Amino acid sequence: MKQAIFSGTIKDVSQGEVIIDQGVAGKEFFVLLEGAASATHRDPDGSIHTLAYLKAGDLFGEVAELSQRSRIARVTANEKTQVLEMKWENIKRLGRYHPRIAMRLYRNLARILSQRIAEFTEDRERAHDELTGALTKPYLCEIFQQEMKRSKYFAETMSLILLNIDIQPLDKEIDSDLSNMKDVVVIAITKIISRLIQAPDVLARWEKCSFMLLLPKSSSADAYKLAQKIEDEIKFANITELAHIHINVAVTETMTTDQGQDAIIRLEKKLLEFKQSHNSAQISLV
């Protein structure tokens, strides 16, 4: 352990300083000794996603060299931070003179990467609805909080659509397969919505027969137009031959004064009003 540490350099990093940047070559990796940092990834469309919050003891920056690719994330110090920088050329040199130490180091790196792959797989399974493949409600709520911070920071608009589907059999006397029929309709509607949205829009199955759409960089007018397109597509789809389908849609644009899940609460409240009034096929801005 001492030999490995002595091959590295301890560095102090200021709050807000970028430790490694996405897209550059990775000639070193790091161990966070003190403080905290965030790992973020920027998509081609410009949207930014937080991948991880790093704390003391966490390792980062090792993927680039091991995968022979440029760095996949930017890591920024959230506060005054201290890191141990380990250059790969020093590790290779260590391997020539101390092969047993190098073997243990690479074995530990392999264990860390294996754990991350396993955790990613588990998170992905939890993040997606089994029936439709859309995101789950809890996972969308996490993304919503991140996107709220981003939209406020960059002073960008962001909108939400909550779409509820009431599915009733064509023949009220034949409802023994209603559950299966609802599943077929929900899957079909998921495909319709997925075809109409664009990156970086996010679709989640909210409840059994409802969907939430998160639309970064979109105004309420943009969201309203999309809601109308979705409604029209559903009305004229073949699934209307399977059941009576009634649609209620609530649309809102996030506000700078919103806290927590205020925007989501507005949508759920409006849909509840729709249900209580027994109105159907409505799109409402809230």
C-alpha positions as CSV (number, residue, x, y, z in Angstrom):
1,M,0.0,0.0,0.0
2,K,2.9,2.4,0.9
3,Q,4.6,1.6,-2.4
4,A,1.4,2.4,-4.3
5,I,0.8,5.6,-2.4
6,F,4.4,6.8,-2.8
7,S,4.0,6.4,-6.6
8,G,1.3,9.1,-6.4
9,T,0.9,12.7,-5.6
10,I,-1.4,14.4,-3.1
11,K,-3.1,17.5,-4.5
12,D,-5.4,20.1,-2.9
13,V,-8.4,21.1,-5.0
14,S,-10.5,24.2,-4.6
15,Q,-14.3,24.2,-4.5
16,G,-15.7,24.3,-8.0
17,E,-12.5,23.2,-9.6
18,V,-12.7,20.5,-12.3
19,I,-10.5,17.5,-11.4
20,I,-11.0,15.5,-14.6
21,D,-13.0,16.5,-17.6
22,Q,-15.2,14.6,-20.0
23,G,-13.7,13.8,-23.4
24,V,-10.0,14.1,-22.5
25,A,-7.4,11.3,-22.3
26,G,-7.0,9.6,-19.0
27,K,-3.4,9.4,-17.9
28,E,-4.1,9.2,-14.2
29,F,-6.8,8.1,-11.8
30,F,-7.6,9.5,-8.3
31,V,-8.6,8.5,-4.8
32,L,-10.6,11.2,-2.9
33,L,-8.9,11.6,0.5
34,E,-10.9,14.5,2.0
35,G,-13.9,16.6,0.9
36,A,-16.6,15.7,-1.7
37,A,-17.0,15.9,-5.5
38,S,-19.7,15.2,-8.2
39,A,-19.3,13.2,-11.4
40,T,-21.5,14.5,-14.3
41,H,-22.0,13.4,-17.9
42,R,-23.0,15.8,-20.7
43,D,-25.1,14.2,-23.5
44,P,-24.7,15.2,-27.2
45,D,-27.8,17.4,-26.9
46,G,-26.2,19.4,-24.1
47,S,-28.2,17.9,-21.2
48,I,-26.1,17.1,-18.0
49,H,-26.7,14.2,-15.7
50,T,-25.2,13.6,-12.3
51,L,-23.7,10.1,-12.3
52,A,-22.4,10.0,-8.7
53,Y,-21.6,12.0,-5.6
54,L,-18.1,11.1,-4.4
55,K,-16.8,11.0,-0.8
56,A,-13.6,10.3,1.0
57,G,-12.2,6.9,-0.1
58,D,-13.9,6.8,-3.5
59,L,-11.9,6.0,-6.6
60,F,-12.5,7.8,-9.9
61,G,-10.9,8.3,-13.3
62,E,-9.8,4.7,-13.8
63,V,-12.1,3.8,-16.6
64,A,-10.5,5.8,-19.4
65,E,-7.1,4.0,-19.3
66,L,-8.5,0.6,-18.7
67,S,-11.0,0.9,-21.5
68,Q,-8.7,2.8,-23.8
69,R,-11.2,5.6,-24.2
70,S,-11.4,9.2,-23.4
71,R,-13.0,10.2,-20.0
72,I,-16.7,9.6,-19.8
73,A,-17.5,12.1,-17.1
74,R,-16.4,15.4,-15.5
75,V,-15.6,15.4,-11.8
76,T,-15.9,18.7,-10.0
77,A,-15.0,19.4,-6.3
78,N,-18.1,20.4,-4.3
79,E,-15.9,21.8,-1.5
80,K,-12.3,22.1,-0.6
81,T,-11.0,18.7,-1.5
82,Q,-7.8,16.6,-1.3
83,V,-7.1,13.8,-3.8
84,L,-4.3,11.3,-4.4
85,E,-3.3,11.4,-8.1
86,M,-2.0,8.1,-9.4
87,K,-0.3,8.2,-12.8
88,W,-0.7,5.1,-14.9
89,E,3.0,5.3,-16.0
90,N,4.0,5.1,-12.4
91,I,1.8,2.1,-11.8
92,K,3.3,0.3,-14.8
93,R,6.8,1.1,-13.5
94,L,5.7,-0.3,-10.1
95,G,4.6,-3.5,-11.9
96,R,8.1,-4.0,-13.3
97,Y,9.9,-3.8,-9.9
98,H,7.1,-5.0,-7.6
99,P,4.8,-7.3,-9.6
100,R,3.0,-8.7,-6.5
101,I,2.0,-5.2,-5.4
102,A,0.9,-4.3,-9.0
103,M,-1.1,-7.5,-9.2
104,R,-3.0,-6.7,-6.0
105,L,-3.6,-3.2,-7.2
106,Y,-5.1,-4.4,-10.5
107,R,-7.1,-7.0,-8.7
108,N,-8.7,-4.4,-6.5
109,L,-9.4,-2.2,-9.5
110,A,-11.1,-5.1,-11.1
111,R,-13.2,-5.7,-8.0
112,I,-14.2,-2.1,-7.8
113,L,-15.3,-2.1,-11.5
114,S,-17.2,-5.3,-11.1
115,Q,-19.1,-3.8,-8.2
116,R,-19.9,-0.8,-10.2
117,I,-21.2,-2.9,-13.1
118,A,-23.4,-5.0,-10.7
119,E,-24.8,-1.8,-9.1
120,F,-25.4,-0.2,-12.5
121,T,-27.3,-3.4,-13.6
122,E,-29.4,-3.4,-10.4
123,D,-30.1,0.3,-10.6
124,R,-31.2,-0.1,-14.3
125,E,-33.6,-2.9,-13.3
126,R,-35.1,-0.8,-10.6
127,A,-35.3,2.2,-12.9
128,H,-37.4,0.7,-15.6
129,D,-41.0,-0.6,-15.5
130,E,-41.1,-4.3,-16.2
131,L,-44.2,-4.1,-18.4
132,T,-43.5,-1.1,-20.6
133,G,-39.8,-0.4,-20.3
134,A,-40.5,3.2,-19.4
135,L,-38.9,4.7,-16.3
136,T,-40.4,4.0,-12.9
137,K,-42.0,6.7,-10.8
138,P,-39.3,6.9,-8.1
139,Y,-36.5,7.1,-10.7
140,L,-38.3,9.9,-12.6
141,C,-38.6,11.8,-9.3
142,E,-34.8,11.6,-8.9
143,I,-34.3,12.9,-12.4
144,F,-36.8,15.6,-11.9
145,Q,-34.9,17.0,-8.8
146,Q,-31.7,17.1,-10.8
147,E,-33.3,18.7,-13.8
148,M,-35.0,21.3,-11.6
149,K,-31.6,22.4,-10.3
150,R,-30.1,22.5,-13.8
151,S,-33.0,24.5,-15.3
152,K,-32.9,27.0,-12.5
153,Y,-29.1,27.3,-12.8
154,F,-29.2,27.9,-16.5
155,A,-32.5,29.9,-16.4
156,E,-34.2,27.4,-18.8
157,T,-37.8,26.4,-19.1
158,M,-39.0,22.9,-18.2
159,S,-42.4,21.4,-18.4
160,L,-44.3,18.3,-17.2
161,I,-47.1,16.3,-18.7
162,L,-49.2,13.9,-16.6
163,L,-51.5,11.7,-18.8
164,N,-54.1,9.4,-17.3
165,I,-55.8,6.7,-19.3
166,D,-59.2,5.3,-18.4
167,I,-59.7,2.0,-20.1
168,Q,-63.1,0.3,-20.2
169,P,-64.2,-2.8,-22.2
170,L,-66.3,-2.3,-25.3
171,D,-68.7,-4.9,-23.9
172,K,-69.3,-4.3,-20.2
173,E,-70.5,-7.8,-19.8
174,I,-67.2,-9.2,-21.0
175,D,-64.6,-8.0,-18.6
176,S,-62.9,-11.2,-17.4
177,D,-59.7,-10.3,-19.4
178,L,-59.8,-6.6,-18.5
179,S,-56.4,-6.7,-16.8
180,N,-54.7,-8.3,-19.8
181,M,-56.5,-5.9,-22.1
182,K,-55.3,-2.9,-20.0
183,D,-51.7,-4.2,-20.2
184,V,-52.0,-4.4,-24.0
185,V,-53.3,-0.9,-24.2
186,V,-50.7,0.5,-21.8
187,I,-47.9,-1.1,-23.9
188,A,-49.3,0.4,-27.1
189,I,-49.6,3.8,-25.6
190,T,-46.0,3.7,-24.3
191,K,-44.9,3.0,-27.9
192,I,-47.0,5.9,-29.2
193,I,-45.5,8.4,-26.7
194,S,-42.0,7.1,-27.1
195,R,-42.3,7.7,-30.9
196,L,-43.4,11.3,-30.4
197,I,-41.0,12.5,-27.7
198,Q,-37.4,13.6,-28.5
199,A,-34.2,13.7,-26.5
200,P,-33.8,14.8,-23.8
201,D,-37.5,14.2,-22.9
202,V,-38.1,11.5,-20.3
203,L,-41.1,9.1,-20.1
204,A,-42.1,7.3,-17.0
205,R,-45.0,5.0,-16.1
206,W,-46.6,6.9,-13.2
207,E,-49.4,4.6,-12.0
208,K,-51.0,1.5,-13.6
209,C,-52.7,3.5,-16.3
210,S,-50.9,6.9,-16.2
211,F,-47.7,8.4,-17.6
212,M,-45.5,11.3,-16.6
213,L,-43.4,13.1,-19.2
214,L,-40.5,15.4,-18.2
215,L,-39.6,17.9,-20.9
216,P,-36.4,19.9,-20.3
217,K,-36.0,23.1,-22.2
218,S,-39.7,23.1,-23.1
219,S,-42.3,25.7,-22.4
220,S,-45.9,25.0,-21.4
221,A,-46.9,25.8,-24.9
222,D,-44.5,23.2,-26.3
223,A,-45.8,20.7,-23.8
224,Y,-49.4,21.4,-24.6
225,K,-48.8,20.8,-28.3
226,L,-47.1,17.5,-27.6
227,A,-50.0,16.5,-25.3
228,Q,-52.4,17.2,-28.2
229,K,-50.4,15.1,-30.6
230,I,-50.3,12.2,-28.1
231,E,-54.1,12.5,-27.6
232,D,-54.7,12.5,-31.3
233,E,-52.4,9.5,-31.9
234,I,-54.1,7.5,-29.2
235,K,-57.6,8.3,-30.5
236,F,-56.8,7.1,-34.0
237,A,-54.7,4.1,-33.0
238,N,-55.9,0.5,-33.5
239,I,-56.1,0.1,-29.7
240,T,-59.5,1.9,-29.8
241,E,-60.9,-1.3,-31.3
242,L,-60.0,-3.1,-28.1
243,A,-61.5,-0.8,-25.5
244,H,-63.1,2.6,-24.7
245,I,-60.2,4.9,-24.0
246,H,-60.7,8.2,-22.2
247,I,-57.8,10.6,-21.8
248,N,-57.2,13.3,-19.3
249,V,-54.0,15.4,-19.5
250,A,-52.5,18.0,-17.2
251,V,-49.6,20.2,-18.3
252,T,-47.5,22.5,-16.3
253,E,-44.3,24.6,-16.6
254,T,-42.0,24.6,-13.6
255,M,-41.6,28.0,-11.8
256,T,-38.6,29.5,-10.2
257,T,-40.6,29.6,-6.9
258,D,-41.3,25.8,-7.0
259,Q,-39.8,23.8,-4.2
260,G,-39.5,20.0,-4.0
261,Q,-42.2,18.4,-6.1
262,D,-44.6,21.4,-6.3
263,A,-45.0,21.0,-10.1
264,I,-45.8,17.3,-9.8
265,I,-48.3,18.1,-7.0
266,R,-50.1,20.6,-9.2
267,L,-50.5,18.0,-12.0
268,E,-51.8,15.3,-9.6
269,K,-54.3,17.7,-8.1
270,K,-55.6,18.7,-11.5
271,L,-56.1,15.1,-12.6
272,L,-57.9,14.3,-9.4
273,E,-60.3,17.1,-10.2
274,F,-60.9,15.6,-13.6
275,K,-61.7,12.2,-12.1
276,Q,-64.0,13.7,-9.5
277,S,-65.9,15.7,-12.1
278,H,-66.1,12.6,-14.4
279,N,-64.9,14.7,-17.4
280,S,-62.9,13.0,-20.1
281,A,-60.6,13.9,-23.0
282,Q,-59.4,17.1,-21.5
283,I,-56.0,18.8,-21.7
284,S,-55.5,21.5,-19.0
285,L,-52.6,23.9,-18.3
286,V,-52.0,24.3,-14.5
